[in-house]
Amino acid sequence: MNGFWVALGGGLGALARYGLSGWLLQYTAQQKFPWPTFAVNVSGCLVAGILFALAAKHDMLSPPMRLFLFTGVLGGFTTFSAFGLETAHLLKRGDVLIAGAYVLASVACGLAAILLAYRFTA
């Protein structure tokens, strides 16, 4: 049954990523910075922080729900594999400063989102 919850969550997360990325891409396609993947990664970290706080501070999530949400939904939603590929592409293209900014901003904002979400989730 665990595999079912992970697969269901993964499918939902992937659909959410596809929708958000596609929506953002129509506004940012002409820019060099990969905004859709950046937004997905940071928002995924924010949601992870909120869920982590709910699980740790309030014991609100059962083990199957944790599998569904963390491994499934968030695993299907976040795009750090795409992050790596896009960073490599930027470097290969010679956009070293943009690649560096992308890496630093993704990591810093993702960590900040998790920490802030955890801190301010009741």
N, C-alpha and C positions, 0 to 999 in steps of 0.2 A: 504493500500500500504506500510506503514511503516514496517509491519511485514514481507512482502516480502523481503525488502532490508536487514533487520536484518538477516533473514534466509539465504538469498543468501550470504551475507558477512560471516556469521557464518560457512557455509559450506566451503567456500573458505579458511577461516582462519584455520579451522580444517584440511583441506587437506595440507595446508602449514606447519602446526605444525607436522603432520604425516610425511611429506617428510623430513623436517629438522631433526626431532628427529631420524628417521630411518637411515638417512645418518650418523649422528654423532654417533649413537649407534654402528655401525659397527667398529668404531675406538676406542670406549671407553668402550665397554661391560665388559672388565676385571677390570675396575677401580671401586673403591667404591663410588667415588663422582658422583652424577647424572648429568653429563655434558649436555646431551641433553635437559633436562628440564631447567637447568640453562641458556643455550644458548637461548632457546626459550623465557624465561622470560626477559632476558636482551635485546635481540633484539626487543621483543615486546614493551618494555619500550622505546627503542630508536625510534622506529617508532611512538609510541604514542607522544613522545616529538616533533618530526618533524611535525606531523599532528596538534598537539595542537598549535604549533607556527604558522603554516599556517592559522589555523582558527582564532586565537586570534590577530595576528599581521597584517594579510592581508585580513581577512574576506573572505577567498577563498572557504570555504566549506559550501554548503547549508545545511539546517537541514536534509533533506533526506540523503545527502552524509555523514554527521556526524554519523547518525544512521548506515549506511552501514559500514563505516570504524571503528568507535570506538566500537559500541555495537556489530556489526556483525563480521567483519574481526578480529579485535583485541580480541574481546571476545571469538571467536573460536580458535584463535591462542595461546594466553597466557595460561599458565598452572599452575596457583597458587593453584588449587585444587590438582593437582598432586604433587606440591611442598609440600603441607601439608602432604599428604600421604607418600611421600618419606622421609620427615623429621621424621615423626612418626616411619617409618620402621627403619631408621638409629638408632633412640633412642632405639627402642625395641630390636634391634640387639646388642646394647651396644656400638655403634660407636658415643659416645657423642661428641667428638671433631670434627669429620667429620660433624655431624649434626649441631653443632654450627657454623662451618666454612661455611657450606652451607647456613644457614639462614642469617648470617651476610653478606656474599658475595653477595647473591641474592638481599637483600634489598639495600645494599650500591651501588652495580653496577647498579641496576635498577634505583634507584633515580639519580645517577650520569648520566646515559644515558639520562634520561628525561631532566635533567637540562642542560646538554651539548647540546643536540639536540635543545632544545628551544633557548638556547643562540646563537647558530651558524646557525640556520635556518634563512635565510634572511627575 
